Each structure stands twice: as C-alpha cells, then as structure tokens.
Amino acid sequence: MIRIKDIAEMCGVSTATVSYVIHGKQGKVSKEVREKIEAVIAESGYISNQSALSLVSKSSGLIGVAVLNLGESKNIMADPYFGVLFSYLEKEFRKNDKYILMLLDQSVDVILRDARRWNLDGLILCNQLKDMMIEVSSQFSKPVVTIDASFEYEYDKLVQIFIDDFNGGYIMGQYFLSLGHKNAAMIDDSDLEINLHRWRGFRQAYMESGIVLTEDCHYIIDINKEKIRDGLNRILPEIKKHSAVFCVSDNYALQLINHLYQNGMRVPDDISVAGYDDIPYSSYSNPELTTIRQNVEEKAVTAVNSMMRMLSGKTVKHNVKLPVELVVRKSCREVWRLRE
C-alpha cells in the first residue's frame, strides 16, 4: 500500500508538505506544488488511514445525524423526505472529507453517549423536540446544527435551519381560495403547538378573506399513535365534506389520494388535494401533485456549510430561514369544475 513517504519521494518534497495537502492546509503549500501532489495522489490511489488521522488530529471525521423517530410504527428511513435529506447531507459532508453516522431512536443520554464514544466532530439534529435539542446542545461541547426545529433558540455553538412553514401554509391557503375552495381542510401529523406553523399560515390566508377555519377542519393523524391508513379510515367521512384538502406532507397527500380512490372518489374530479415538500414522487404520481416546494438540497448544503464554518472557528448565522414556493400540478381544480 502506498505511503505518504512514497508520494513525497515521487514529488520531490517532504512528507510534511504531502501531509499539509492531505489535511487541506493550503496556505502552507504553493499552488504548483499542491496540484502536483494532488495529481500523484489521484494516480496512485492513495487512501488515508482515518483511524491514524484521528489519533494525530484528535478528529474522527464523523458527523452524527440524530433523528427523532418516536413510535414503533414509524420508520424514519422509509420516509421519502428524510431519504432525500440524508443523501444530500452525506454528499456534501463527503466533499469536505467528513462522513455521517446515523443515530436513530435516540434519547438524550444515548445521543451524548454515542457522540463521545465515536468522538464525533459535530452533531446534526433533525426533527427534534425543543427540550431534547436544548439538552443535547448544552451538554455536547462541539458544534451542533439543527434542521427543521420549530422554534428559535439562541446559543453560540448552535445553528438552526428552518423552512418558512408559516408562509408555505399561507401560500397554499391563498391558492385554494383562488380556485374558489371556501370549504377546505388540512390533515396534519401533530397537535403540538410548536409544530403547527403550516396550519397557522393556511388558516391565516382564509381569515384574511373573511373565512374562519375552525379546529373541526384540522385533522390529526399522529403515526406515533396510529397507522396512516387507520387514521384515514377514521376521518374519511369528514374529509368527504370538503372540496379541498391540504396535507402536511407529500407522503400524507399521496396516501390520501390513493385512499380516496379506493373509496370511490377521484382527485381532482371529486376533491382537490395538495401536499408539502415536493418529494420526487410528487411529480410522477397520478395525478401529479400540487405542493409547496422546499429546497432540500439547499437545506443540506446550508447545514454542512454551517457545520464546517463552526469547525474552522469562523462566524456563522445562527438562525437561517429558507424560502418555499408553490408548485402547481394537476391534483387541484377550480370549484366550478368539480363533479356534482
């Protein structure tokens, strides 16, 4: 197996110079020498020994990704949204010579234990409850980035990345109203106050048009408590009373469309349905799903860049809110076009 010493001899430089290039210390090596060393490394197939590098640099090269996955019926890895998010996180960290370690079904104690056991360089916390996030970030001494937290918490070694969920709900409410849907509803996955930004935005759009959407129009299917199909069976008689339904995610929307079809209702002929996220399945479902797009790749890139800046001791923006946009496809129709 080729060694750093071998690369140094091939390039006519010291082993220290090769080490600087491998560890990204660009300021210590001229551009010409660096490019020469990088070319030899690429041609030789040299692979650094991560265990040895960890001992020398006191860095594992690992970033933990801890995802809240409560409930036996919930498989977070099967959720299309998280699958896309994790793939982007892995891709971006790999560009920075970092690798992710997934931490699922974790309590605060277990997250902290694993973080110390693996000597993690940082933590990405996804979908965490407020108390858990505060406790982990206050006890873990290295940088922490949260994704999809529903609240703001100021802390000097913590970056929070949000999606503008209130505006996403508001935009969908405006769109439904533009189609004449005054009798609309929303299907949500939580009744926790900190998670209701999409519902509040949706309701606000209607309120500004003089229409009050009461909690009777807000249906909860919490998959920590019941399966989605059981929840859809439970609320189906009420859903049929509405002309349009906004779902908290594309996953819920696509399952609702299928469930309606199995019960003799067609989308959008009989009822309009819209989702949130714009996962890949949304564009080739039947019908193609109208949804609110959040840029998952931008979210992952922002998370990785924030983590790398903190690891380098650079300044960061601690609260980052990313925009959303409406994507109109074929799952919604104007009221007058609905079948009698």
C-alpha positions in Angstrom: 0.0 0.0 0.0 1.4 3.4 -1.0 2.5 5.6 1.9 2.9 9.4 2.4 6.7 8.8 2.2 6.3 7.3 -1.3 4.2 10.2 -2.5 6.8 12.6 -1.1 9.6 10.9 -2.9 7.7 10.9 -6.2 7.0 14.6 -5.9 10.5 15.5 -4.6 9.0 17.1 -1.5 9.0 16.4 2.3 6.4 14.2 3.9 5.3 17.3 5.9 4.4 19.0 2.6 2.4 16.0 1.5 0.6 15.9 4.9 -0.3 19.6 4.5 -2.0 18.9 1.2 -3.9 15.8 2.5 -5.2 17.8 5.5 -6.2 20.8 3.4 -3.7 23.2 4.8 -3.5 25.1 1.6 -1.7 28.2 2.9 1.5 26.2 3.6 2.0 24.9 0.1 2.3 26.7 -3.3 -0.4 26.1 -5.8 2.0 24.5 -8.3 3.3 22.0 -5.6 -0.2 21.3 -4.3 -1.5 20.4 -7.8 1.5 18.2 -8.4 0.9 16.3 -5.1 -2.8 16.0 -5.7 -2.2 14.6 -9.2 0.2 11.9 -7.8 -2.3 11.1 -5.0 -5.1 10.6 -7.6 -2.9 8.5 -9.9 -1.6 6.3 -7.1 -4.9 5.6 -5.5 -3.6 6.7 -2.0 -6.2 6.3 0.7 -5.6 7.9 4.1 -6.0 5.8 7.2 -8.8 7.5 9.1 -8.1 5.8 12.4 -4.5 7.0 12.2 -5.6 10.5 11.2 -8.0 10.6 14.2 -5.2 9.9 16.6 -3.0 12.6 15.2 -5.6 15.3 14.7 -8.0 14.3 17.5 -10.8 14.5 14.9 -12.8 11.4 13.9 -14.0 12.9 10.6 -17.5 11.8 11.7 -20.6 13.9 12.0 -23.5 12.4 13.8 -27.0 12.8 12.4 -29.6 12.3 15.2 -33.2 11.9 14.1 -36.2 11.8 16.4 -38.0 8.6 15.5 -40.7 8.0 18.1 -43.2 5.2 18.0 -42.8 1.6 16.9 -45.0 2.2 13.8 -42.7 4.9 12.4 -39.7 4.1 10.2 -38.0 7.4 9.5 -35.6 5.8 7.0 -38.7 4.9 4.8 -39.9 8.5 4.7 -39.1 9.8 1.2 -38.3 13.3 2.6 -35.7 12.1 5.0 -34.2 9.7 2.5 -33.5 12.7 0.2 -32.3 14.9 3.0 -29.8 12.2 4.3 -28.5 11.6 0.8 -27.7 15.3 0.3 -26.1 15.6 3.8 -23.8 12.6 3.0 -22.9 14.0 -0.4 -22.0 17.4 1.0 -20.0 16.2 4.0 -18.1 13.8 1.8 -17.0 16.8 -0.3 -15.4 18.1 2.9 -13.8 14.8 3.9 -16.4 14.1 6.6 -18.7 11.2 6.9 -22.1 10.8 8.7 -23.1 8.4 11.4 -26.8 7.9 11.7 -28.3 7.9 15.2 -31.9 6.7 15.3 -34.4 6.1 18.1 -32.2 8.0 20.5 -32.7 9.5 23.9 -30.6 12.5 25.0 -28.4 10.2 27.1 -27.8 7.8 24.2 -27.1 10.6 21.7 -24.5 12.1 24.0 -23.0 8.6 24.8 -22.6 7.8 21.1 -21.2 11.2 20.3 -18.5 10.8 22.9 -17.9 7.1 22.1 -17.3 7.9 18.4 -15.5 11.2 19.1 -17.9 12.9 16.8 -16.7 16.2 15.3 -20.3 17.6 15.4 -24.0 16.8 15.5 -26.9 17.4 13.1 -30.2 17.2 15.0 -33.2 16.6 12.8 -36.8 16.9 13.8 -36.0 17.2 17.5 -38.3 18.3 20.3 -37.3 21.5 22.0 -36.2 20.1 25.4 -34.1 17.4 23.7 -32.4 19.8 21.4 -31.5 22.3 24.2 -30.2 19.5 26.5 -28.1 17.9 23.8 -26.6 21.2 22.5 -25.9 22.4 26.0 -24.0 19.2 27.0 -22.2 18.5 23.8 -19.1 20.6 23.6 -18.7 20.6 19.8 -20.8 22.3 17.1 -24.5 21.5 16.6 -26.7 22.2 13.7 -30.5 21.6 13.9 -32.7 21.0 10.9 -36.5 21.5 11.0 -36.7 22.7 14.6 -40.0 24.6 15.1 -38.6 27.2 17.4 -35.7 29.6 17.8 -33.1 29.1 20.5 -30.0 31.4 20.7 -26.8 29.6 21.5 -23.3 30.4 20.3 -22.4 26.9 19.1 -25.7 26.1 17.6 -27.1 26.8 14.1 -30.8 26.4 13.4 -32.0 25.9 9.9 -35.7 26.5 9.3 -38.2 26.3 6.4 -40.7 29.2 6.2 -43.5 26.9 7.1 -46.0 29.6 8.1 -45.6 31.2 4.6 -45.9 27.8 3.0 -49.3 27.2 4.6 -50.3 30.8 3.8 -49.4 30.4 0.1 -51.4 27.2 -0.1 -54.4 28.8 1.5 -54.3 31.7 -1.0 -54.1 29.2 -3.8 -57.1 27.2 -2.6 -59.1 30.4 -2.3 -58.1 31.5 -5.9 -59.8 28.2 -7.0 -62.9 29.0 -5.1 -62.4 26.5 -2.3 -64.0 28.1 0.7 -64.7 24.7 2.4 -61.2 23.5 2.9 -59.4 21.3 5.5 -55.9 20.3 6.5 -54.5 16.9 7.5 -51.6 17.3 10.0 -49.3 14.9 11.7 -49.1 16.5 15.1 -51.2 18.6 17.5 -48.1 20.0 19.3 -48.3 23.8 19.3 -44.6 24.2 18.2 -45.4 22.1 15.0 -48.4 23.9 13.7 -46.8 26.6 11.6 -48.2 25.3 8.3 -51.7 25.1 9.8 -51.5 28.6 11.2 -50.3 30.0 7.9 -53.1 28.2 6.0 -55.7 29.4 8.4 -54.4 33.0 8.2 -54.9 33.1 4.5 -58.6 32.2 5.0 -59.0 34.6 7.9 -57.9 37.5 5.7 -60.6 36.5 3.3 -63.2 36.6 6.0 -63.4 32.8 6.4 -62.7 31.2 9.7 -61.3 27.7 9.6 -62.0 26.1 13.0 -60.2 23.2 14.5 -63.0 21.0 13.1 -61.3 21.5 9.8 -57.9 20.4 11.2 -57.5 16.6 11.2 -54.6 15.0 13.1 -53.1 11.6 12.1 -50.2 11.1 14.5 -48.3 8.0 13.3 -46.8 7.6 16.8 -50.4 6.7 17.9 -52.0 5.1 14.8 -51.1 4.0 11.3 -51.9 6.5 8.5 -54.4 4.1 6.9 -56.3 3.7 10.2 -56.3 7.5 10.6 -57.6 8.0 7.0 -60.4 5.5 7.6 -61.3 7.4 10.8 -61.5 10.8 9.2 -62.8 9.8 5.7 -66.5 10.6 6.4 -65.5 14.2 7.4 -62.9 14.7 4.6 -65.7 14.0 2.0 -67.5 17.1 3.2 -64.7 19.4 2.0 -63.9 20.4 -1.6 -60.1 20.6 -1.0 -57.6 19.2 1.5 -54.1 20.5 2.3 -51.8 17.8 3.7 -48.8 18.5 6.0 -46.5 16.4 3.7 -46.5 14.9 0.2 -46.3 11.5 1.9 -49.7 12.1 3.5 -51.1 13.6 0.4 -50.2 10.7 -1.8 -51.6 8.2 0.6 -54.8 10.3 0.9 -55.2 10.3 -2.9 -54.8 6.5 -3.0 -57.2 6.1 -0.1 -59.9 8.3 -1.7 -59.5 6.4 -5.0 -60.1 3.1 -3.1 -63.2 4.6 -1.7 -64.8 5.7 -4.9 -63.5 9.3 -5.1 -61.3 10.8 -7.7 -58.7 13.6 -7.4 -59.2 16.3 -8.6 -62.6 15.5 -10.1 -64.4 15.0 -6.7 -61.9 16.7 -4.3 -58.7 18.6 -4.6 -55.6 17.5 -2.7 -52.3 19.3 -2.1 -49.1 18.4 -0.2 -45.9 19.9 1.1 -42.2 19.2 0.4 -42.2 18.4 -3.3 -40.5 15.0 -3.0 -39.6 13.2 -6.2 -42.7 11.0 -6.2 -44.9 14.1 -6.4 -44.1 14.9 -10.0 -44.9 11.4 -11.3 -47.9 10.4 -9.2 -51.3 10.1 -10.8 -52.4 12.9 -10.7 -49.2 14.9 -10.4 -49.3 16.5 -7.0 -49.7 20.2 -6.4 -47.4 21.0 -3.4 -45.2 23.5 -1.6 -41.6 23.0 -2.6 -38.9 23.3 -0.1 -35.3 23.1 -1.4 -34.0 20.1 0.5 -30.6 20.3 -1.2 -30.2 23.9 -0.2 -31.1 22.9 3.4 -28.5 20.2 3.4 -25.8 22.5 1.8 -26.6 25.2 4.4 -26.3 22.7 7.2 -23.0 21.3 6.1 -21.5 24.8 5.3 -22.6 26.0 8.8 -21.0 23.0 10.4 -17.7 23.3 8.5 -17.5 27.0 9.3 -18.0 26.3 13.0 -15.4 23.6 13.0 -13.0 26.1 11.4 -13.8 28.7 14.1 -15.5 31.0 11.6 -18.5 33.2 12.3 -22.0 31.8 11.3 -25.5 33.0 11.1 -27.3 31.2 14.0 -30.8 31.2 12.6 -31.4 30.6 8.9 -34.9 30.6 7.4 -35.1 29.2 3.9 -38.0 30.2 1.5 -40.6 27.9 -0.1 -42.6 28.1 -3.3 -45.9 26.9 -4.7 -45.7 24.2 -7.4 -49.0 23.8 -9.3 -49.6 20.5 -11.0 -52.8 18.5 -11.6 -54.3 17.5 -8.2 -56.4 20.6 -7.7 -59.2 22.1 -9.7 -61.5 25.2 -9.5 -64.7 24.6 -7.6 -66.9 25.0 -10.6 -65.2 22.2 -12.3 -65.9 19.6 -9.6 -68.4 17.0 -10.4 -71.9 17.4 -8.9 
